[in-house]
Amino acid sequence: MTVSQRLNAITASANGKHGIEVTVNLEGKLIALTLGTAQRRMTAPELAAEIHSLAKTAAASALSEGMAILAPFADLFPNQNS
């Protein structure tokens, strides 16, 4: 599998205390959403905040996984701190 294929295959999920699960791709785009039954008692702003928070958590995990894939190639990129 090429590096590009490995990066394109990355997904990450995060689960919330209300039974909500979000899955994002490497770009942080939502690709799956599961709403638990507890969300029925949440207001729309609460639900939106929960989904947003979980998506950020999942996106951070996906990015970390992507960085791990790219780490062996770090010496190929110029140091931009110089």
C-alpha beads as a LAMMPS data file, in Angstrom:
LAMMPS data file: protein, C-alpha beads

82 atoms
81 bonds

1 atom types
1 bond types

-500.0 500.0 xlo xhi
-500.0 500.0 ylo yhi
-500.0 500.0 zlo zhi

Masses

1 110.0

Atoms # bond

1 1 1 0.000 0.000 0.000
2 1 1 1.431 3.399 -0.936
3 1 1 1.771 6.276 1.505
4 1 1 -1.025 8.096 -0.300
5 1 1 -3.320 5.077 -0.028
6 1 1 -2.494 4.700 3.659
7 1 1 -3.308 8.370 4.294
8 1 1 -6.548 8.148 2.299
9 1 1 -7.622 5.121 4.342
10 1 1 -7.322 6.895 7.694
11 1 1 -10.469 7.270 9.746
12 1 1 -10.896 7.943 13.436
13 1 1 -13.906 7.757 15.734
14 1 1 -14.870 9.291 19.050
15 1 1 -17.690 8.272 21.372
16 1 1 -19.582 10.567 23.701
17 1 1 -21.309 9.994 27.001
18 1 1 -24.726 10.250 25.331
19 1 1 -24.142 7.292 23.015
20 1 1 -23.129 9.499 20.111
21 1 1 -20.306 8.313 17.860
22 1 1 -18.651 10.337 15.112
23 1 1 -16.182 9.126 12.527
24 1 1 -14.018 11.461 10.476
25 1 1 -11.433 11.065 7.736
26 1 1 -7.910 12.471 7.756
27 1 1 -9.243 15.882 6.698
28 1 1 -11.538 15.937 9.724
29 1 1 -14.647 15.613 7.563
30 1 1 -17.542 13.774 9.149
31 1 1 -18.059 10.468 7.346
32 1 1 -20.315 8.667 9.842
33 1 1 -22.583 9.666 12.702
34 1 1 -24.411 7.427 15.141
35 1 1 -26.864 9.031 17.524
36 1 1 -27.679 7.199 20.724
37 1 1 -31.061 7.323 22.387
38 1 1 -29.876 9.763 25.056
39 1 1 -29.601 12.467 22.386
40 1 1 -33.411 12.621 22.344
41 1 1 -33.262 14.464 25.665
42 1 1 -30.661 16.938 24.435
43 1 1 -31.438 20.362 23.052
44 1 1 -30.305 21.147 19.519
45 1 1 -27.423 23.343 20.768
46 1 1 -26.307 20.608 23.199
47 1 1 -26.400 17.998 20.439
48 1 1 -24.479 20.256 18.054
49 1 1 -21.859 20.995 20.713
50 1 1 -21.446 17.289 21.491
51 1 1 -21.038 16.382 17.815
52 1 1 -18.587 19.245 17.291
53 1 1 -16.515 18.245 20.318
54 1 1 -16.406 14.591 19.295
55 1 1 -15.483 15.509 15.720
56 1 1 -12.554 17.613 16.996
57 1 1 -11.364 14.714 19.154
58 1 1 -11.621 12.252 16.276
59 1 1 -9.906 14.683 13.885
60 1 1 -6.972 15.019 16.277
61 1 1 -6.636 11.237 16.365
62 1 1 -6.780 11.000 12.580
63 1 1 -4.158 13.721 12.211
64 1 1 -1.906 11.965 14.712
65 1 1 -2.200 8.754 12.729
66 1 1 -1.371 10.623 9.524
67 1 1 1.662 12.234 11.110
68 1 1 2.878 8.810 12.250
69 1 1 2.673 7.567 8.673
70 1 1 4.637 10.578 7.434
71 1 1 7.233 10.577 10.237
72 1 1 9.724 8.339 8.400
73 1 1 9.824 10.946 5.622
74 1 1 10.362 14.001 7.850
75 1 1 13.934 14.440 6.656
76 1 1 12.627 15.052 3.118
77 1 1 10.897 18.275 4.181
78 1 1 12.874 21.479 4.754
79 1 1 12.951 22.795 8.298
80 1 1 10.704 25.852 8.207
81 1 1 11.887 27.058 11.643
82 1 1 15.252 28.188 10.282

Bonds

1 1 1 2
2 1 2 3
3 1 3 4
4 1 4 5
5 1 5 6
6 1 6 7
7 1 7 8
8 1 8 9
9 1 9 10
10 1 10 11
11 1 11 12
12 1 12 13
13 1 13 14
14 1 14 15
15 1 15 16
16 1 16 17
17 1 17 18
18 1 18 19
19 1 19 20
20 1 20 21
21 1 21 22
22 1 22 23
23 1 23 24
24 1 24 25
25 1 25 26
26 1 26 27
27 1 27 28
28 1 28 29
29 1 29 30
30 1 30 31
31 1 31 32
32 1 32 33
33 1 33 34
34 1 34 35
35 1 35 36
36 1 36 37
37 1 37 38
38 1 38 39
39 1 39 40
40 1 40 41
41 1 41 42
42 1 42 43
43 1 43 44
44 1 44 45
45 1 45 46
46 1 46 47
47 1 47 48
48 1 48 49
49 1 49 50
50 1 50 51
51 1 51 52
52 1 52 53
53 1 53 54
54 1 54 55
55 1 55 56
56 1 56 57
57 1 57 58
58 1 58 59
59 1 59 60
60 1 60 61
61 1 61 62
62 1 62 63
63 1 63 64
64 1 64 65
65 1 65 66
66 1 66 67
67 1 67 68
68 1 68 69
69 1 69 70
70 1 70 71
71 1 71 72
72 1 72 73
73 1 73 74
74 1 74 75
75 1 75 76
76 1 76 77
77 1 77 78
78 1 78 79
79 1 79 80
80 1 80 81
81 1 81 82
